[in-house]
Amino acid sequence: MAQAPKADPPRCDVPGCSHLADFMTDGTEKDTAVGPKGPLNRPSIKNINLCTTHSNWSCSEDGARFAATDVYRARK
């Protein structure tokens, strides 16, 4: 009997990063970026796969642009 295909483990969604994802955001993550006037406090986007290196990417403008793509929308 044939076995069911196995899915690859999720990868980090940051373009160019090929690391395995360490977690998926749930939208409650705190923004750790600090600007000239203090913490940026940007909201986190949920359902983004990230490695520990890119743990704040879901709060960035690049993360927001990714959330507007068909790849992200198909995930919901």
C-alpha positions as MATLAB code, in Angstrom:
seq = 'MAQAPKADPPRCDVPGCSHLADFMTDGTEKDTAVGPKGPLNRPSIKNINLCTTHSNWSCSEDGARFAATDVYRARK';
ca = [
       0.000    0.000    0.000;
       1.311    3.464   -0.872;
       2.136    5.868    1.908;
       0.692    9.347    2.059;
       3.113   12.088    0.990;
       4.800   13.932    3.812;
       4.750   17.705    3.880;
       7.989   19.607    4.204;
       8.407   21.443    7.499;
       7.432   25.123    7.245;
      10.154   27.614    6.302;
      10.596   31.197    7.434;
       8.448   33.543    5.308;
      11.117   36.268    5.115;
      12.237   36.515    1.462;
      15.668   34.978    0.986;
      15.645   33.160    4.331;
      15.752   29.396    3.994;
      15.731   28.515    7.693;
      13.098   26.234    9.128;
      10.372   28.189   10.914;
      10.664   28.103   14.698;
       7.157   29.464   15.281;
       4.044   30.905   13.657;
       2.886   34.290   14.911;
      -0.467   34.613   16.641;
      -0.764   38.399   16.339;
       0.055   39.141   19.984;
       3.828   39.488   19.562;
       5.389   42.716   20.833;
       7.359   44.928   18.466;
      10.962   45.069   19.678;
      12.116   47.767   17.231;
      13.119   51.135   18.631;
      13.184   54.376   16.642;
      14.718   57.737   17.487;
      11.753   58.604   19.709;
      11.404   55.242   21.439;
       9.633   51.918   20.817;
       7.715   51.712   17.536;
       4.868   49.572   18.961;
       3.730   48.363   15.532;
       1.064   45.637   15.499;
       2.044   42.063   14.708;
       0.478   40.153   11.826;
      -0.695   36.652   12.680;
      -0.062   33.423   10.770;
       3.455   34.279    9.593;
       6.129   31.566    9.843;
       9.371   32.910   11.294;
      12.769   31.708   12.450;
      14.273   33.187   15.621;
      16.544   35.468   13.561;
      13.507   37.208   12.053;
      11.252   37.140   15.115;
      10.217   40.816   14.740;
       9.520   40.692   10.983;
       5.761   40.256   11.504;
       5.694   43.801   12.948;
       7.625   45.399   10.069;
       6.442   47.157    6.924;
       7.884   44.256    4.908;
       5.739   41.864    6.934;
       2.670   43.982    6.212;
       3.474   43.889    2.473;
       3.812   40.092    2.676;
       0.373   39.913    4.331;
      -1.078   41.578    1.207;
       0.197   38.801   -1.098;
      -1.774   35.873   -2.469;
       0.626   33.468   -0.722;
      -0.390   34.849    2.667;
      -4.093   35.161    1.831;
      -4.220   31.518    0.720;
      -2.933   30.510    4.168;
      -5.922   31.866    6.107;
];
